[in-house]
Amino acid sequence: MSIVGSWKLTLETPFGVQTPTLRIEADGAGGLGSHAGEVPLTDLQISGDAAEFHAKVPTPMGSFNIGFDVKASGDALSGKFKTPLGSTPLTGVRQA
């Protein structure tokens, strides 16, 4: 199954567990959303059930350009996000 679609992510961060939404479109557009709104995905590269991209994410310590490397397996998503503090695993589930 393709990675294209909407996903609810679970990320463990220094600010606690975050649950943003991820939207990936077949045309290479997409966004990462939270209670603060949605930021666009940049450098989005889709390869079948996998994707790599960046998003400039606002945090209490300022905005960070975060790298993501994710892979879909059916309705589950796994991967990692890369911050200035290192790489951390993430999970996600497809939204209807």
C-alpha positions in Angstrom: 0.0 0.0 0.0 1.2 3.5 -0.8 2.5 6.0 1.7 0.2 8.6 0.2 -2.6 9.6 2.6 -3.2 11.0 6.1 -1.4 9.7 9.2 -1.6 10.3 12.9 2.0 10.1 14.3 3.3 9.4 17.7 6.6 11.1 18.5 8.5 11.1 21.8 10.2 14.4 22.2 12.0 16.4 24.9 8.6 18.2 25.3 6.7 15.0 25.9 4.7 12.8 23.5 3.5 14.6 20.4 0.7 13.4 18.1 0.9 15.5 14.9 -0.9 14.6 11.7 1.0 13.9 8.5 -0.4 14.5 5.0 1.4 13.1 2.0 -0.1 13.7 -1.5 0.8 11.8 -4.7 1.8 15.1 -6.4 4.6 15.6 -3.8 2.7 18.1 -1.6 2.0 17.5 2.0 2.0 19.0 5.5 2.7 18.2 9.1 -0.1 19.5 11.4 -0.6 20.1 15.1 -2.6 22.3 17.5 -0.5 25.2 16.2 -1.5 24.7 12.5 0.1 22.9 9.6 3.6 23.5 8.2 4.5 22.4 4.6 6.7 19.4 3.9 9.9 20.3 2.0 12.3 18.1 0.0 9.6 15.4 -0.1 10.8 12.2 -1.9 8.3 9.4 -2.2 9.4 5.9 -3.2 6.4 3.4 -3.1 5.6 2.8 0.6 8.5 5.0 1.9 9.1 8.8 2.1 11.7 11.2 3.2 11.1 14.9 3.9 11.8 17.9 6.1 9.4 20.2 8.0 10.2 23.5 9.8 8.5 22.7 13.2 7.8 25.4 15.8 8.8 24.5 19.4 9.1 26.4 22.6 12.8 26.8 21.9 12.3 28.2 18.3 11.7 26.6 14.9 13.7 23.6 13.9 14.1 22.0 10.4 13.3 18.4 11.3 14.1 15.5 8.9 11.8 12.5 8.6 12.3 9.0 7.1 9.1 6.9 7.2 7.8 3.7 5.7 4.2 2.4 5.5 3.1 -1.2 6.0 -0.6 -1.4 5.4 -2.2 1.1 7.8 0.8 1.3 10.1 3.7 3.8 9.7 7.2 3.5 11.2 10.4 5.5 10.9 12.4 8.1 12.6 12.7 11.9 12.9 16.0 13.7 13.1 16.5 16.7 15.3 19.6 18.6 16.3 19.6 16.4 19.4 19.7 13.1 17.4 17.4 10.6 15.8 14.3 9.3 17.5 11.8 6.5 16.4 8.2 7.3 15.4 5.1 5.4 14.7 1.8 6.2 13.0 -1.6 4.9 11.9 -3.4 5.7 8.7 -6.5 8.0 9.1 -9.7 7.5 7.2 
